[in-house]
Amino acid sequence: MKKISFFVGLIVMSTTILLAQPKVELVAKTAEKKVDVLIDGKLFTSYIYPDNVKKPVLWPVITAEGNEITRQFPMKNKEGERVDHPHHLGIWLNYGDVNGLDFWNNSEAISAERADKFGTIYHEAIKATISGKGEASLSTTASWKDNQGKKLLAEKTDFTFAVDGKTRIIDRTTQLKAVSGKVDITDNKEGMFAIRVTRALELPSTGKVKLVDSHGVVTEVDASDDKTATGNYLSSEGIEGGDVWATRANWMKLYGELNGEKVAIVIFDHPANAGYPTYWHARGYGLFAANTLGQKVFSKGEEEMNLSLEEGETTTFKYRLAVFSGEPTIEEIEKMSKEFESKK
């Protein structure tokens, strides 16, 4: 009888824990070319693939307290934000040299005369959406094409969106397959898994900066007079600030304050990725990227990778991005890193 009571208690406890987990729901909106990710009915992010963006992205990305960590440009002009680098939008994965084509810098700002030097990632299909308690998953396919429409790489991507208290977690696994002959992915600083953050999470700076004013006009201001930027970087190797650029680390934290909320964004590399541990293409102006493939650039020629795929060959990249409301300790980040590294 005691054993029965014990097992009944375990079942009740497990059910209670499951019911207490927030619902993570995926809502496909085909006409709007997006899939919304909702946590207990509130928007966390959207997988979007509009015609005017040259790759699928996650945008916007919103904290547990309702603050948007991603820059709004080029989708919208927001007072106090920068309007540089129109190809920096939300969270994305692409690269600056694939068979000599620049997928990273492509945007609507590229003139027709220069378009043949750039590649585009086209969303193909939503293969699966699974909503659930505590997490949800999204599977997609896409094509990396040149300006003539030739498909170079077939992409399969699986996203997992998870919740742990006030922490939001995005895991991305992307397989790239060469489908039209050999594909050379040449060392380049422009890559690879990235987020462009809002002004408040940039690092404080000096000099002039162009920001949108209250009338929607781009105005040059003195950065030292603008106290909006509160961000700082910290790597797993203990390096801080702008010094993290072109260094290796298995994770990197960008943290600051956004509308009174302490926020930390941590990107984790995975040991299965080519070039692990990644170099970091992390800039003070709000670009935060892990680039495992740009070794020749970041090492100043001391290392070189130049990944190549023969037709039919594949390579897979795994990344995690966690959005913390609050200040995670090093121990908490390391624990999450080890958990992510253990995932196959």
C-alpha distance (Angstrom), angle and dihedral (degrees) to the residues before:
residue distance angle dihedral
M1 . . .
K2 3.80 . .
K3 3.83 89.9 .
I4 3.80 91.0 52.2
S5 3.80 91.0 49.7
F6 3.81 90.2 48.7
F7 3.81 93.6 52.6
V8 3.80 92.1 44.0
G9 3.80 87.6 52.9
L10 3.81 91.2 51.4
I11 3.80 91.4 50.5
V12 3.81 91.8 49.1
M13 3.82 91.1 47.8
S14 3.81 92.8 48.9
T15 3.80 91.4 47.6
T16 3.81 91.3 49.2
I17 3.82 91.6 51.0
L18 3.81 91.3 48.2
L19 3.80 92.8 49.1
A20 3.80 90.5 48.7
Q21 3.80 91.8 58.0
P22 3.80 114.7 98.0
K23 3.77 118.8 -109.0
V24 3.80 113.9 -109.1
E25 3.79 108.2 -159.3
L26 3.80 131.1 -175.0
V27 3.80 115.4 -151.7
A28 3.80 116.5 -170.3
K29 3.80 114.6 -148.4
T30 3.78 102.2 -176.1
A31 3.80 96.1 176.2
E32 3.82 89.3 55.4
K33 3.82 91.9 43.2
K34 3.77 95.7 -123.9
V35 3.79 147.0 97.0
D36 3.81 115.5 -139.1
V37 3.81 119.6 -144.1
L38 3.80 109.4 -149.3
I39 3.80 127.1 -171.2
D40 3.80 110.1 -159.5
G41 3.80 87.4 -22.1
K42 3.82 96.3 -50.6
L43 3.80 122.6 112.4
F44 3.80 115.0 -105.5
T45 3.80 98.6 166.9
S46 3.80 142.8 -36.5
Y47 3.79 131.0 -131.0
I48 3.80 100.8 -135.9
Y49 3.80 132.9 -175.3
P50 3.83 108.1 176.2
D51 3.80 120.0 169.3
N52 3.81 92.7 -115.1
V53 3.83 94.5 58.8
K54 3.80 117.0 75.7
K55 3.81 96.1 -141.3
P56 3.81 138.2 20.1
V57 3.81 112.4 -90.5
L58 3.79 142.3 177.6
W59 3.81 107.2 -115.0
P60 2.95 138.9 -165.3
V61 3.82 106.7 16.7
I62 3.81 116.1 -162.3
T63 3.81 131.9 -167.8
A64 3.80 126.6 -128.5
E65 3.82 87.7 -98.3
G66 3.80 92.8 54.0
N67 3.82 100.3 -103.0
E68 3.79 119.6 138.6
I69 3.82 111.6 -128.5
T70 3.80 96.5 -175.4
R71 3.79 124.8 82.7
Q72 3.82 112.4 -108.6
F73 3.83 98.0 -144.6
P74 3.02 129.8 126.9
M75 3.82 91.7 24.7
K76 3.82 91.5 49.1
N77 3.79 139.0 0.5
K78 3.81 111.4 -119.0
E79 3.77 123.5 -170.7
G80 3.80 111.8 -104.1
E81 3.82 97.2 17.3
R82 3.80 130.2 115.7
V83 3.79 121.9 -109.9
D84 3.81 100.1 -157.8
H85 3.83 127.1 117.5
P86 3.84 100.3 23.9
H87 3.82 89.2 -164.0
H88 3.84 90.2 67.8
L89 3.81 104.1 92.0
G90 3.79 130.0 149.6
I91 3.81 116.5 -52.0
W92 3.79 117.5 -28.5
L93 3.81 146.9 151.7
N94 3.79 124.0 -136.2
Y95 3.80 141.1 114.1
G96 3.79 144.3 -123.2
D97 3.84 102.5 -130.3
V98 3.80 121.3 36.0
N99 3.81 110.1 152.7
G100 3.79 85.9 -22.9
L101 3.81 93.7 -54.0
D102 3.80 123.2 122.6
F103 3.80 110.3 -132.8
W104 3.82 93.6 163.1
N105 3.82 100.8 62.5
N106 3.79 98.2 39.8
S107 3.81 117.2 123.2
E108 3.79 141.3 132.7
A109 3.80 87.0 -82.5
I110 3.82 90.7 72.6
S111 3.80 111.9 101.9
A112 3.80 121.9 -126.2
E113 3.81 89.1 -114.8
R114 3.82 90.6 61.6
A115 3.80 99.2 35.9
D116 3.81 95.4 99.7
K117 3.82 89.7 68.5
F118 3.81 92.8 60.8
G119 3.79 137.1 72.2
T120 3.80 130.9 -148.4
I121 3.80 131.6 -147.4
Y122 3.80 109.7 -141.3
H123 3.78 121.1 -159.4
E124 3.80 109.1 -127.3
A125 3.78 110.5 177.2
I126 3.77 149.0 -16.7
K127 3.81 101.1 -123.7
A128 3.80 99.2 -178.7
T129 3.80 142.2 -3.5
I130 3.80 120.6 -168.5
S131 3.80 120.1 -179.2
G132 3.79 122.8 -167.0
K133 3.77 151.8 140.6
G134 3.79 111.6 -56.1
E135 3.81 95.8 -5.3
A136 3.78 146.3 27.3
S137 3.79 134.4 -163.7
L138 3.79 134.7 -142.8
S139 3.81 126.9 -168.9
T140 3.80 121.6 -164.1
T141 3.78 141.5 169.5
A142 3.80 128.8 -146.1
S143 3.80 141.0 172.0
W144 3.80 127.9 -129.5
K145 3.81 104.4 -146.5
D146 3.78 137.8 177.2
N147 3.80 122.6 -126.9
Q148 3.81 91.1 -87.4
G149 3.80 92.5 55.7
K150 3.80 96.8 -104.0
K151 3.80 110.7 150.3
L152 3.80 111.6 -129.7
L153 3.80 102.0 167.8
A154 3.79 132.9 23.7
E155 3.80 111.2 -147.2
K156 3.79 127.9 -155.0
T157 3.81 114.7 -176.1
D158 3.78 131.2 -175.8
F159 3.80 119.6 -166.7
T160 3.79 126.2 -167.5
F161 3.80 118.2 -165.2
A162 3.80 112.8 -163.9
V163 3.80 138.7 175.1
D164 3.80 128.1 -146.5
G165 3.80 108.9 174.4
K166 3.81 105.5 -64.2
T167 3.80 92.6 -13.9
R168 3.80 120.6 101.1
I169 3.82 117.5 -158.9
I170 3.81 129.7 -162.7
D171 3.80 119.1 -170.4
R172 3.79 117.2 -171.0
T173 3.81 125.4 -169.1
T174 3.80 114.6 -177.8
Q175 3.79 126.2 -176.8
L176 3.80 117.3 -163.4
K177 3.81 119.7 -163.4
A178 3.81 126.2 -170.1
V179 3.81 106.8 -128.5
S180 3.83 106.8 167.5
G181 3.76 106.7 46.5
K182 3.79 127.8 -64.2
V183 3.81 118.1 -13.4
D184 3.81 119.7 -155.1
I185 3.80 116.3 -157.9
T186 3.79 99.6 -167.4
D187 3.81 123.8 -159.6
N188 3.80 108.1 -86.7
K189 3.80 134.6 156.1
E190 3.81 92.3 -133.0
G191 3.79 104.0 91.3
M192 2.90 174.3 164.5
F193 3.84 141.0 -57.6
A194 3.79 106.0 10.3
I195 3.77 151.0 162.1
R196 3.81 128.9 -162.1
V197 3.79 109.9 -148.1
T198 3.77 134.0 -153.8
R199 3.82 122.0 -95.4
A200 3.83 95.5 -95.7
L201 3.82 91.2 62.6
E202 3.80 95.0 50.1
L203 3.80 117.9 103.9
P204 3.82 115.8 -99.8
S205 3.80 110.7 -98.9
T206 3.79 145.0 175.1
G207 3.78 132.6 -128.0
K208 3.78 127.8 46.0
V209 3.80 124.8 -31.9
K210 3.81 130.4 -177.0
L211 3.81 113.1 -129.6
V212 3.80 134.9 169.8
D213 3.82 111.8 -106.6
S214 3.82 128.9 -147.6
H215 3.82 90.4 -85.4
G216 3.80 93.7 53.9
V217 3.80 91.8 -105.6
V218 3.80 121.0 135.0
T219 3.80 107.6 -120.1
E220 3.80 130.8 -178.0
V221 3.80 112.6 -127.2
D222 3.79 136.9 173.6
A223 3.82 106.3 -96.4
S224 3.80 92.5 -150.1
D225 3.83 89.1 61.1
D226 3.80 92.3 51.9
K227 3.81 109.9 81.3
T228 3.81 95.2 -177.2
A229 3.82 96.6 100.4
T230 3.83 111.6 84.6
G231 3.80 103.2 155.9
N232 3.79 132.7 127.7
Y233 3.80 135.5 174.7
L234 3.80 127.8 -132.2
S235 3.81 122.8 -178.7
S236 3.79 130.7 -157.0
E237 3.82 85.9 -107.3
G238 3.81 92.2 59.2
I239 3.82 96.0 -106.7
E240 3.82 115.8 142.1
G241 3.79 142.0 -163.1
G242 3.78 123.2 -3.0
D243 3.81 90.5 -18.7
V244 3.81 89.9 80.5
W245 3.82 91.5 76.5
A246 3.83 112.6 110.2
T247 3.81 93.0 7.7
R248 3.79 127.3 120.1
A249 3.80 122.9 -118.6
N250 3.78 136.2 147.1
W251 3.82 91.3 -130.8
M252 3.78 138.8 14.8
K253 3.79 130.6 -161.6
L254 3.80 125.7 -153.1
Y255 3.78 111.4 -170.2
G256 3.79 139.1 172.6
E257 3.79 144.0 120.3
L258 3.79 125.7 -69.7
N259 3.81 119.7 -172.9
G260 3.79 89.8 -26.3
E261 3.81 94.0 -48.0
K262 3.81 118.7 116.7
V263 3.80 106.2 -131.7
A264 3.80 133.7 -174.4
I265 3.80 127.1 -173.4
V266 3.80 115.8 -164.7
I267 3.80 124.1 -171.9
F268 3.81 117.1 -162.2
D269 3.80 126.8 -159.1
H270 3.82 120.6 -148.4
P271 3.84 126.3 -132.6
A272 3.82 90.7 -129.7
N273 3.81 91.4 64.6
A274 3.78 119.5 101.5
G275 3.80 109.0 -106.4
Y276 3.83 96.5 21.6
P277 2.99 126.0 -158.1
T278 3.77 91.6 49.3
Y279 3.76 129.4 -131.4
W280 3.80 113.3 -123.9
H281 3.79 124.3 -123.2
A282 3.81 90.4 -169.0
R283 3.79 116.8 152.8
G284 3.78 132.7 -171.3
Y285 3.81 93.2 -125.9
G286 3.80 93.4 68.4
L287 3.81 107.7 -82.2
F288 3.81 108.7 125.5
A289 3.81 113.2 -179.6
A290 3.80 141.5 159.2
N291 3.81 112.1 -144.9
T292 3.79 115.6 -177.4
L293 3.81 93.3 169.8
G294 3.82 104.6 53.6
Q295 3.78 95.6 80.3
K296 3.81 99.4 134.5
V297 3.80 91.3 54.6
F298 3.79 98.0 43.3
S299 3.82 94.7 43.5
K300 3.82 92.2 46.0
G301 3.79 90.8 -119.6
E302 3.80 98.1 -47.0
E303 3.82 91.6 110.3
E304 3.78 131.7 32.2
M305 3.79 132.0 -173.6
N306 3.83 112.9 166.3
L307 3.80 97.7 178.4
S308 3.81 114.4 -145.7
L309 3.79 130.4 -170.2
E310 3.78 122.3 -161.2
E311 3.79 115.2 -144.1
G312 3.80 108.1 -70.8
E313 3.80 94.4 18.8
T314 3.79 121.5 121.0
T315 3.78 139.3 -157.4
T316 3.80 126.0 -166.2
F317 3.80 131.3 -150.1
K318 3.80 125.9 -164.0
Y319 3.79 124.5 -168.2
R320 3.77 137.1 166.5
L321 3.80 126.4 -155.1
A322 3.80 117.9 -170.3
V323 3.80 124.2 -168.4
F324 3.80 112.1 -156.2
S325 3.79 124.7 -164.8
G326 3.79 98.0 -151.3
E327 3.79 133.3 13.5
P328 3.82 114.8 -53.4
T329 3.79 115.9 -152.2
I330 3.80 122.0 -124.3
E331 3.80 87.3 -110.2
E332 3.80 91.5 55.4
I333 3.80 91.9 49.0
E334 3.80 92.7 47.1
K335 3.80 90.4 50.2
M336 3.80 90.6 52.1
S337 3.80 90.3 46.2
K338 3.81 92.2 53.5
E339 3.80 90.9 47.2
F340 3.81 91.2 51.4
E341 3.80 92.7 45.7
S342 3.81 89.9 54.5
K343 3.81 91.8 58.2
K344 3.78 112.6 102.6
